[in-house]
């Protein structure tokens, strides 16, 4: 308690003693009848004293802001982290609502999937004379986004990515030319179809991720039997399949109900069978320090098998309405292409899943800022490297098949006068540009891999969320550094911070709404809980 008393009552350089509280208060047996009362008094005064205006080192945060932040951090340690004393920046994501991180991750990946698909469609419009409606992307961005989001954060993220991409696709269609054509894909003009596409592809992506992501062997789910029917995922699949009624309702009630019902049963069966295998991905990745490439044959094999399986599911989605209502609806492509393209997607995701990061050693002497910088640097490296790996899978087979057949283009090309920027380029150049544009879809997979293999993204999301709710300052790293180096409220132990006085953590957490009060100045007295000056009259 001596250090607490010194921090509260001793003047710092440039401070006048008359501006500070009188240490004689510690001898007041009415105010402080026993030792625990004196300790509570000093702990309650410690934060206001540490953040009182300093003549040489002005503070960016007021005592009230600092007290609010420290109370939240103490409560986070006590309640969310079960009384831990280690304040680790990568564990801040535990303060987020459970579904927030997957939802936001899915939205970001869905936007990326749509943007890269839009680029590929624009370049592809220069390969065919039928270049109208090239901006209608259909199911492709929902599939790529769902696979990538499932790889990154699970089925919830996959559904969010699928829905986001189809919403943006629908908005783009209605903004550009809403009355030029009838629907071709289930997700073209009724964005709710992205729920089913996102669930199916998110389940596949999550299954691939479980083959490489390290599992938490201490959790209850890890000690459970290796397989069990997963009712939650099964019911989610049932709901996702039933949502297909909306995009097919224009074909009539019978066709819509049959399509939705059959797909709902398939999704429910897949969710129940595979749900127990896809729920064990860690939601709290450790900070990463470096990349390591370890080829995972299992991930690649799963990608090659799961891609065609996803193609069969998508073929079923289109085949039923084409069979029941052939006059108004037909398959969007040759049946073999459903399998072909989803196999490419599975190959790309499988290749990206083979790339790992080396977790940082939490016991080393590196400081939190260095640990965060290393993790962020790993994130920036992961995106382009995994994007190239996935892009090779997406575009490589197309390029090889085009070269082998002696045709570098799929069609004669757009005729002059269509206004396409690539109409005057040689066919080989246009075909190469299209292959590169297809490979650009790997950016989405690279982004998803980086988001899932590093702790920077969930930490940034948690920091922004808590700052918006006025729980923490947005520049949390600067606050913690100041609290350690200048205010001496925290201490640094390796890559984590700790409260310098553990009882201060307990007291702040036990009374999260109780304002910290500074002791009265010389000549003022008060009982516990009274503000200074209450008895001056």
Secondary structure, DSSP 8 states (H G I E B T S, - for coil): -HHHHHHHHS--TT--GGGSB-GGGGG-TTT--SHHHHHHHHHHHHHHHHTS--SSS--SS-HHHHHHHHHHHHHIIIIISTT---B-GGGGGGGS-TTHHHHHHHHHHHHHHHHHHHHHHHHHGGG-S--TTTT--TTHHHHHHHHHHHHHH-HHHHHHHHHHHHHHHHHHHHHHHTTS----STTSS-TTHHHHHHHHHHHHHHHHHHTTS-B-TTSTTTTS-S----HHHHHHHHHHHHTHHHHHGGG-HHHHHHHHHHHHHHHHHHHHHHHHHHS-B-SS---EEEEEE---HHHHHHHHHHHHHHHHHHHHHHHHHHHH-TTT---SS-HHHHHHHHHHHHHHHHHHHTEEEEE--TTSS--HHHHHHHHHHHHHHHHHHHHHHHHHHHHHHHHHHHHHHT-SSSSS---TTS--TTTTS-HHHHHHHHHHHHHTTHHHHHHHHHHHH-SHHHHHHHHHHHHHTTSS-S-HHHHHHHHHHTS-SEEEETTEEEESSHHHHHHHHHTTTS------BTT----TT--TTTT--
